[in-house]
Amino acid sequence: MLLRERDTPEGVLVSVCDPDCLGETFENGAASLTVEEEFYAGPDAVEATDEEVIAGLQRAEVANLVGEEAVGVAIEAGLVDEEAVLEFDGTRHAQLLRL
């Protein structure tokens, strides 16, 4: 998985995606999701293990996840509720927001 963490004025923003999703656009009726390299990869993104992804998500104020593996890791760790997961062309997408 590709993991990217950024400090923003609102807190830590984390993006995680399965590598095969990068650069793809997925549809879901009237909505679409483009997994842009600029957002999910970038120069500070790293290939991450499940444990590294979980640690990054635990630091996040906001997180965006795309892909079966990325979303699955977040669900397994209890950080994302399965009921909140969206599907775009069979690809899973979830967001995490800490209030």
C-alpha positions as CSV (number, residue, x, y, z in Angstrom):
1,M,0.0,0.0,0.0
2,L,1.1,3.6,-0.6
3,L,0.9,5.7,2.5
4,R,1.3,9.5,2.6
5,E,1.1,11.7,5.6
6,R,1.0,15.5,5.5
7,D,0.7,18.2,8.2
8,T,-2.1,20.7,7.5
9,P,-3.5,23.6,9.5
10,E,-6.4,21.2,10.4
11,G,-4.1,18.4,11.5
12,V,-2.5,15.3,10.0
13,L,-3.9,14.3,6.6
14,V,-3.3,10.6,5.6
15,S,-3.9,9.1,2.3
16,V,-3.6,5.3,1.6
17,C,-4.2,3.4,-1.6
18,D,-3.6,0.1,-3.1
19,P,-0.8,0.6,-5.8
20,D,-3.0,-0.8,-8.6
21,C,-5.6,1.9,-8.0
22,L,-3.2,4.8,-8.6
23,G,-4.1,6.8,-11.6
24,E,-7.4,5.1,-12.1
25,T,-10.9,6.6,-12.1
26,F,-13.8,4.7,-10.7
27,E,-17.5,5.4,-11.2
28,N,-20.6,5.0,-8.9
29,G,-23.7,6.2,-10.6
30,A,-23.4,10.0,-10.7
31,A,-20.2,10.1,-8.7
32,S,-16.6,9.3,-9.7
33,L,-13.4,8.9,-7.8
34,T,-10.0,9.6,-9.4
35,V,-7.0,8.2,-7.5
36,E,-4.6,11.0,-8.4
37,E,-0.9,10.4,-8.0
38,E,-0.5,14.0,-6.8
39,F,-2.7,13.2,-3.8
40,Y,-2.0,9.6,-3.0
41,A,1.6,9.2,-4.1
42,G,3.9,12.2,-4.3
43,P,7.5,12.4,-3.2
44,D,6.8,11.8,0.5
45,A,4.7,8.6,0.0
46,V,6.1,5.3,1.1
47,E,5.3,1.6,0.5
48,A,3.8,0.6,3.8
49,T,3.0,-2.6,5.8
50,D,-0.3,-3.1,7.5
51,E,1.2,-2.0,10.8
52,E,2.6,1.2,9.3
53,V,-0.8,2.0,7.7
54,I,-2.6,1.5,11.0
55,A,-0.1,3.7,12.8
56,G,-0.5,6.4,10.2
57,L,-4.3,6.2,10.5
58,Q,-4.1,6.5,14.2
59,R,-2.2,9.8,13.9
60,A,-4.7,11.1,11.3
61,E,-7.2,13.9,11.8
62,V,-8.5,13.1,8.3
63,A,-7.8,10.1,6.1
64,N,-8.7,8.9,2.6
65,L,-8.4,5.3,1.7
66,V,-8.9,3.5,-1.7
67,G,-8.6,-0.1,-2.5
68,E,-9.5,-3.5,-1.1
69,E,-6.3,-3.9,0.9
70,A,-6.2,-0.3,2.3
71,V,-9.8,-0.2,3.3
72,G,-9.6,-3.8,4.7
73,V,-6.7,-2.9,7.0
74,A,-8.6,0.0,8.4
75,I,-11.7,-2.1,9.0
76,E,-9.7,-4.9,10.6
77,A,-8.0,-2.3,13.0
78,G,-11.4,-0.9,14.0
79,L,-10.7,2.5,12.5
80,V,-13.4,2.4,9.8
81,D,-16.9,1.0,10.0
82,E,-17.7,-1.4,7.2
83,E,-21.1,0.3,6.9
84,A,-19.4,3.6,6.0
85,V,-17.5,2.1,3.0
86,L,-18.4,3.2,-0.5
87,E,-17.9,1.2,-3.7
88,F,-16.9,2.7,-7.0
89,D,-16.8,0.1,-9.8
90,G,-16.1,-2.6,-7.2
91,T,-13.3,-0.6,-5.6
92,R,-13.7,0.3,-2.0
93,H,-13.3,3.8,-0.7
94,A,-13.5,5.1,2.9
95,Q,-12.8,8.4,4.7
96,L,-11.9,8.9,8.3
97,L,-12.5,12.1,10.2
98,R,-11.7,12.7,13.9
99,L,-13.9,15.3,15.6
